[in-house]
């Protein structure tokens, strides 16, 4: 790319960036609606699987985060999910009773309960997340690397500081667990 073409591209990107600083209510409404419809599509396949098992989205979220961080404590899961202890206990009790999650006594603190997926739980989590990964992969490929980075920046900017800190901590976990 020539120097002039690169300068023109940078100028156009700056103009687009400036336009984003002055979004109209209509543009914001369309963005909100796009998030609603995207979330509905994102959760549709797992919702069908969950309904067949008499589970809800809270079960899926618990399985996801336990899979992401084996040994996660109940207290940490409470903080990540932002639900009440009573609500989480109902979800965990079902997952444990159904043989999907194993609750073990903490190694350092015997009062803690560390959560691990059983092989059955790992298989269900994988099944629930497969369609979501495929949907994200296809959308990311269609949008391109700059859009992926921008999308992530927008999502992170929407988080409050405490939530962003939790998200950052998860990002720092090893991928292959």
C-alpha positions in Angstrom: 0.0 0.0 0.0 1.4 3.4 -0.9 2.0 6.1 1.6 -0.9 8.2 0.3 -3.2 5.2 0.4 -2.2 4.5 4.0 -2.8 8.1 5.0 -6.2 8.1 3.3 -7.1 4.9 5.2 -6.0 6.4 8.5 -8.0 9.5 7.8 -11.1 7.5 7.0 -10.7 5.4 10.2 -10.3 8.6 12.2 -13.5 10.0 10.7 -15.4 6.8 11.5 -14.0 7.0 15.0 -15.2 10.6 15.3 -18.7 9.6 14.1 -18.9 7.0 16.9 -18.4 9.7 19.5 -21.7 11.3 18.5 -24.1 8.4 18.2 -27.7 9.3 17.9 -30.4 7.7 20.1 -31.6 5.8 17.0 -28.1 4.3 16.4 -27.8 3.3 20.1 -31.3 1.8 20.0 -30.3 -0.3 16.9 -27.2 -1.4 18.8 -29.2 -2.5 21.8 -31.7 -4.3 19.6 -28.8 -6.1 17.8 -27.4 -7.3 21.1 -30.9 -8.6 22.1 -31.3 -10.5 18.9 -27.7 -11.8 18.9 -28.0 -13.0 22.4 -31.3 -14.8 21.5 -29.5 -16.5 18.7 -26.4 -17.2 20.8 -28.5 -19.0 23.5 -31.1 -20.7 21.2 -29.3 -24.1 20.7 -28.1 -24.5 24.3 -31.6 -23.6 25.5 -33.1 -26.5 23.6 -30.6 -28.9 25.1 -31.1 -27.5 28.6 -34.9 -27.7 28.2 -34.7 -31.4 27.4 -32.8 -31.9 30.7 -35.0 -29.6 32.8 -32.1 -27.2 33.3 -31.9 -23.4 32.7 -29.2 -20.9 31.7 -27.9 -20.8 35.2 -26.9 -24.4 34.9 -25.1 -23.7 31.7 -23.3 -20.7 33.1 -22.2 -22.8 36.2 -21.0 -25.6 34.0 -19.1 -23.1 31.7 -17.2 -21.4 34.6 -16.5 -24.6 36.5 -15.1 -26.1 33.2 -13.1 -22.9 32.7 -11.5 -23.0 36.1 -11.5 -26.5 37.6 -11.3 -26.3 41.4 -13.2 -23.0 41.4 -14.7 -22.5 44.9 -18.4 -22.0 45.5 -17.6 -18.5 46.8 -15.7 -17.6 43.6 -18.5 -19.0 41.4 -21.0 -16.9 43.4 -18.9 -13.8 42.7 -18.5 -14.6 39.0 -22.2 -15.4 38.4 -23.5 -12.6 40.6 -26.4 -14.6 41.9 -27.7 -15.3 45.4 -26.3 -18.1 47.5 -29.7 -19.7 47.6 -30.1 -19.6 43.8 -26.6 -21.1 43.2 -27.1 -23.8 45.8 -30.3 -25.0 43.9 -28.3 -25.1 40.7 -25.3 -26.8 42.2 -27.4 -29.3 44.1 -29.0 -30.4 40.8 -25.7 -30.6 39.0 -24.1 -32.6 41.8 -27.1 -34.9 42.2 -27.2 -35.6 38.4 -23.5 -36.5 38.4 -22.3 -33.5 36.4 -20.3 -31.7 39.1 -18.1 -33.0 41.9 -17.8 -30.9 45.1 -14.5 -31.6 46.9 -13.2 -30.3 50.2 -10.6 -27.6 49.7 -7.0 -28.5 50.0 -5.9 -25.4 51.8 -9.1 -24.6 53.6 -11.3 -27.6 54.5 -14.4 -25.2 54.8 -14.2 -24.4 51.1 -15.8 -26.5 48.5 -14.0 -26.8 45.2 -16.0 -27.6 42.1 -15.0 -29.9 39.2 -16.9 -31.2 36.3 -17.2 -35.0 36.1 -16.7 -36.6 32.7 -20.5 -36.5 32.2 -20.4 -32.8 33.1 -17.5 -32.1 30.7 -19.5 -33.8 27.9 -22.6 -31.7 28.6 -20.7 -28.5 28.8 -19.0 -29.3 25.5 -22.3 -30.1 23.9 -23.9 -26.8 25.1 -20.9 -24.7 24.0 -20.2 -26.3 20.6 -22.9 -24.3 18.8 -21.9 -21.1 20.6 -18.3 -21.5 19.6 -19.3 -22.3 16.0 -21.5 -19.2 15.9 -18.8 -17.0 17.4 -16.2 -18.4 15.0 -18.3 -17.8 11.9 -19.2 -14.2 13.1 -15.6 -13.4 13.9 -14.4 -14.7 10.5 -17.1 -12.7 8.7 -16.4 -9.5 10.6 -12.6 -9.7 10.4 -9.8 -9.1 13.0 -10.4 -5.4 13.5 -14.1 -5.9 14.2 -13.3 -8.7 16.6 -11.0 -6.5 18.5 -13.4 -3.6 18.4 -16.3 -5.8 19.6 -14.3 -7.1 22.5 -13.3 -3.5 23.4 -17.0 -2.4 23.4 -18.0 -5.3 25.6 -15.2 -4.6 28.1 -16.1 -0.9 28.1 -19.7 -1.8 29.0 -18.5 -3.7 32.1 -18.4 -2.0 35.5 -14.9 -2.1 37.1 -15.5 -5.1 39.4 -16.9 -7.2 36.5 -14.1 -6.2 34.2 -11.6 -7.3 36.9 -13.3 -10.7 37.1 -13.2 -11.0 33.3 -9.6 -10.0 33.2 -8.8 -12.7 35.8 -10.5 -15.3 33.7 -8.6 -14.2 30.6 -5.4 -14.9 32.4 -6.3 -18.5 33.1 -4.6 -21.1 30.8 -6.6 -22.1 27.8 -6.1 -25.9 27.9 -7.7 -27.0 31.2 
